[in-house]
Amino acid sequence: MKFLYVTDTHIRGTTPKNRLDSYVDTLKKKLEEVISLANEEQVDVILHGGDVFDRPDLSPNVVGQFAKIFKRANAPIYVVAGNHDTFGHNPETLSRTMLGLMDSFGVMTVIHPEQPLQFEFNGIHIQISGQPYHYDLDQRDPKLDYYPTRADHIDVAIHIVHSMLVEKALPDGVAHTLIDHIWGTTADITLTGHFHGGFGIKEREGKFICNPGALARVNNHWSEISRKPKVIVGTIEKEMINLQEKTLTSSEAGEAVLDRSFLEKAVHQEEKLHSFVQQVKEASQFQSLKMGDIILEIASLQNVEEKVKKEALRRMTQVEEKWKDGEYE
């Protein structure tokens, strides 16, 4: 059995402000290459890790344009719902989304958590299961999302999860799961998305955990400048699994399509904000610990750019509102 895995296509009808090209045209070229590669490799299935669309209620006209590309695939396409594919990050809203429409029309098939798919290729029994994005993902027992129920007769189990699975711990408050914590999974191959940077193909004792990174580059983070979009082509034979990353040739270098000026501006603003915070810490002696009083005292400081001052006040006001609402209790 042979498969191609792609994730986070983030189909949309407009161009992000940090792109120098036409995002729609570029994405069409990349998807056309993905489908052509799948046909050339004669894969049996195409697997998608979620966030097919950038929003659940995308224009039917845009959806129709990309549906024509997907329909050129010779193999069926199976997908899990990402956080951008549903309303309110709720998988139960799928029937009202454009991904749900694609499923209804047979362009691609959505894999539901309690309904794994089973196939037989050349005497090899393969199970493909999926876990869509949901609010508790990466915040509860990993076994509930990363350890699929596996039928007794299955030779190879593939599990697709749209989750924040990463190699290193992320800052406090960012829900995530470490790769090293799920090697005991019941799946032989775990395919993830959501984390756009990806981490390639990891292998331990015959098990594989993979994320080739997002096909789309929708933000201007430094890592996206150097990253080239990839897919994974996998071959499963008797007692042998071979996975390879394939870099898309139609994808241009980050410098050609991502506007660095937005990056530089953002970094400059962060540096000024950090300098302002340090100034507050060093120069102020607060007479009150009330948030409102602190905000007023900060606002009275001199020689501070108005934009920087307003950004600091905005952030502090947001925290104050959350405290009032009891979110930090």
C-alpha positions in Angstrom: 0.0 0.0 0.0 1.2 3.4 -0.9 0.0 6.8 0.4 0.8 10.5 0.2 0.3 12.7 3.3 -0.2 16.5 3.2 -1.5 18.9 5.8 -2.6 22.4 6.6 -3.4 23.7 3.1 -5.4 26.6 4.5 -7.4 27.3 1.3 -8.7 30.9 1.2 -9.7 33.4 -1.4 -7.6 36.4 -0.3 -3.9 37.0 0.1 -2.5 37.5 3.6 -0.9 41.0 4.0 2.5 39.5 4.5 2.6 37.8 1.1 4.2 39.3 -1.9 2.5 37.0 -4.4 -1.1 36.0 -5.2 -1.7 33.4 -2.4 -4.6 31.7 -4.3 -2.6 31.2 -7.5 0.5 30.0 -5.6 -1.6 27.5 -3.5 -3.2 26.2 -6.6 0.2 25.5 -8.1 1.3 23.7 -5.0 -1.9 21.6 -4.8 -1.7 20.7 -8.5 1.9 19.5 -7.8 0.7 17.4 -4.8 -2.0 15.8 -6.9 0.3 15.2 -9.8 2.9 13.6 -7.5 0.2 11.4 -5.9 -0.8 10.2 -9.4 2.8 9.7 -10.6 3.6 7.7 -7.4 0.4 5.7 -8.0 -0.6 6.0 -4.4 -3.6 4.1 -3.1 -4.8 6.9 -0.8 -4.1 10.5 -0.1 -4.2 11.5 3.5 -4.8 15.1 4.7 -4.0 16.2 8.3 -6.6 19.0 8.6 -7.1 22.7 8.1 -8.1 22.0 4.5 -9.7 25.5 4.6 -8.7 28.7 6.4 -12.3 29.2 7.5 -15.3 27.0 7.6 -17.6 29.3 5.6 -15.3 30.0 2.7 -16.9 31.3 -0.5 -18.4 28.5 -2.6 -16.7 30.0 -5.6 -13.2 29.5 -4.1 -14.1 26.1 -2.8 -15.2 25.1 -6.2 -11.9 26.1 -7.8 -9.9 24.0 -5.4 -12.4 21.1 -5.5 -11.6 20.7 -9.3 -7.9 20.3 -8.4 -8.7 17.6 -5.7 -10.9 15.7 -8.1 -7.9 15.2 -10.5 -6.5 12.7 -7.9 -6.7 9.1 -9.0 -6.8 8.0 -5.4 -9.4 8.7 -2.7 -8.7 11.5 -0.3 -9.2 11.0 3.5 -9.0 13.9 6.0 -9.5 14.9 9.6 -11.0 18.2 10.5 -8.7 20.9 11.7 -9.5 23.9 14.0 -10.0 26.1 10.9 -12.4 23.7 9.3 -15.1 23.9 11.9 -17.1 26.6 13.7 -15.8 27.4 17.1 -13.2 24.6 16.8 -16.1 22.2 17.3 -16.1 19.0 15.2 -19.8 18.7 15.7 -20.4 21.7 13.4 -18.8 19.8 10.5 -22.1 19.4 8.6 -22.4 23.2 8.3 -18.9 23.7 6.9 -17.3 23.7 3.5 -15.3 20.6 4.5 -18.6 18.9 5.3 -19.8 19.9 1.9 -16.7 18.4 0.2 -17.4 15.2 2.2 -21.0 15.1 1.1 -20.1 15.5 -2.6 -17.4 12.8 -2.3 -14.5 15.1 -3.1 -12.8 13.8 0.1 -13.9 11.7 3.0 -13.8 12.9 6.6 -12.5 10.4 9.1 -14.5 10.4 12.4 -12.9 9.4 15.7 -15.2 6.4 16.4 -15.2 5.2 12.8 -11.8 4.1 11.7 -11.4 2.9 8.1 -10.0 -0.6 7.2 -8.4 -1.7 4.0 -6.6 -4.7 2.6 -3.8 -4.3 0.2 -1.9 -7.3 -1.1 -2.8 -9.3 2.0 -1.9 -6.5 4.4 -4.7 -5.3 6.7 -4.4 -1.5 7.3 -6.4 0.7 9.6 -6.7 4.5 9.2 -8.1 6.4 12.1 -8.4 10.1 12.8 -8.8 12.6 15.6 -10.1 16.1 14.6 -9.1 19.2 16.5 -11.1 19.9 19.7 -10.7 22.2 22.7 -9.4 19.5 25.0 -6.8 18.2 22.6 -3.3 18.3 24.2 -4.9 19.3 27.5 -6.2 15.8 28.6 -4.8 12.3 28.8 -2.9 11.8 25.5 -4.2 8.2 25.3 -7.6 9.6 24.5 -6.4 11.3 21.3 -3.1 9.6 20.3 -3.9 5.9 21.1 -6.5 4.7 18.7 -8.5 1.5 19.3 -6.9 -1.1 17.1 -8.7 -4.1 15.7 -7.0 -7.5 16.4 -6.4 -8.4 12.8 -4.8 -5.1 11.8 -1.2 -5.4 10.5 -0.5 -1.6 10.3 -2.4 1.2 12.0 -2.2 4.8 10.7 -3.5 7.5 13.0 -4.0 11.1 11.9 -4.3 13.9 14.5 -4.7 17.6 14.0 -2.8 18.6 17.2 0.1 20.6 18.7 2.5 17.7 18.8 6.1 19.0 19.2 9.6 18.0 20.0 10.3 20.6 22.7 8.1 22.1 25.4 6.3 25.3 24.5 5.7 28.3 26.8 3.3 28.0 29.6 -0.3 28.4 28.5 0.2 26.9 25.1 -1.4 23.5 25.0 0.8 20.9 23.4 2.0 17.3 23.6 5.6 16.1 23.4 6.5 13.4 20.9 8.5 11.6 23.6 5.3 11.2 25.6 3.4 9.2 23.0 5.8 6.6 21.7 3.6 4.0 23.4 0.8 4.7 21.0 -1.1 1.8 19.5 -0.5 3.3 16.0 2.4 2.3 13.8 2.3 5.6 12.0 1.1 8.8 13.6 0.6 11.7 11.2 0.0 15.2 12.6 -0.6 18.8 11.5 -1.5 22.1 13.2 2.1 22.9 14.1 3.1 24.6 10.8 6.8 24.3 11.2 6.7 20.5 11.3 9.4 18.2 12.5 9.8 15.7 9.7 9.8 12.0 10.2 10.7 10.5 13.6 11.2 6.8 14.1 11.7 4.6 17.2 11.5 0.8 17.4 9.5 0.5 14.2 7.0 3.3 15.0 6.8 6.5 13.1 5.6 10.0 14.2 5.5 12.6 11.4 4.7 16.1 10.5 6.1 17.5 7.2 4.9 21.0 8.0 2.0 23.0 6.5 1.7 23.2 2.8 0.6 26.8 3.2 2.7 29.6 4.6 0.2 32.1 5.9 2.3 33.9 8.5 5.7 35.7 8.4 7.4 34.1 11.3 11.2 33.8 10.8 11.0 30.0 10.5 8.6 30.3 7.5 11.2 32.3 5.5 13.6 29.3 5.4 11.0 26.5 5.3 10.1 24.8 2.1 6.7 23.0 1.9 6.8 19.2 1.9 4.6 16.1 1.7 5.3 12.6 2.8 5.1 9.6 0.5 4.8 6.3 2.4 5.1 2.6 1.3 3.8 -0.2 3.5 4.8 -3.8 2.6 5.0 -7.0 4.6 7.1 -6.2 7.7 8.4 -3.0 6.1 7.4 0.7 6.3 9.2 3.3 4.3 8.5 7.0 4.6 10.1 9.8 2.6 9.7 13.6 2.6 9.2 15.2 -0.8 9.9 18.9 -1.2 7.6 20.7 -3.6 9.5 22.1 -6.6 6.7 24.6 -7.4 7.2 26.4 -4.0 9.3 29.5 -4.2 11.8 30.6 -1.6 10.4 32.3 1.4 12.2 35.6 0.6 10.3 35.7 -2.7 6.8 35.4 -1.4 6.9 36.6 2.2 7.3 40.3 3.0 10.2 40.7 5.4 9.3 44.3 6.2 6.4 43.1 8.3 8.8 40.9 10.2 11.2 43.7 10.8 8.4 46.0 11.9 7.0 43.5 14.3 10.4 42.8 15.8 11.1 46.5 16.2 7.7 47.0 17.9 8.5 44.2 20.4 11.9 45.6 21.1 10.4 49.0 21.9 7.7 47.5 24.0 10.2 45.5 26.0 12.3 48.6 26.5 9.2 50.4 27.7 8.4 47.7 30.2 11.9 47.8 31.5 11.5 51.6 31.9 8.4 51.1 33.9 10.1 48.6 36.2 13.1 50.8 36.8 11.6 54.3 37.0 8.2 53.7 38.7 7.3 53.3 42.4 3.7 52.3 42.3 1.6 53.7 45.2 -1.2 51.2 44.5 -1.5 47.7 43.2 -4.8 48.3 41.5 -4.6 47.7 37.8 -6.4 50.9 36.9 -4.0 53.0 38.9 -1.0 51.3 37.4 -2.3 51.9 33.9 -2.8 55.6 34.7 0.7 55.9 36.0 2.2 54.3 33.0 0.2 56.6 30.8 1.7 59.6 32.5 5.3 58.6 31.6 7.1 60.9 29.2 9.2 60.2 26.1 7.3 57.1 25.2 6.0 56.6 21.7 2.2 56.9 21.6 1.8 53.6 19.7 4.0 51.7 22.2 2.1 53.3 25.1 -1.3 52.3 23.7 -0.2 48.8 23.0 1.0 48.3 26.6 -2.2 49.8 27.9 -4.3 47.6 25.6 -2.5 44.4 26.8 -2.8 45.4 30.5 -6.5 46.3 30.1 -7.1 42.9 28.6 -5.5 41.2 31.6 -7.6 43.4 33.9 -10.8 42.4 32.1 -9.9 38.7 32.4 -9.3 39.1 36.1 -12.7 40.7 36.5 -14.3 37.9 34.6 -12.7 35.4 36.9 -10.6 33.7 34.2 -7.5 33.7 36.3 -9.2 32.6 39.5 
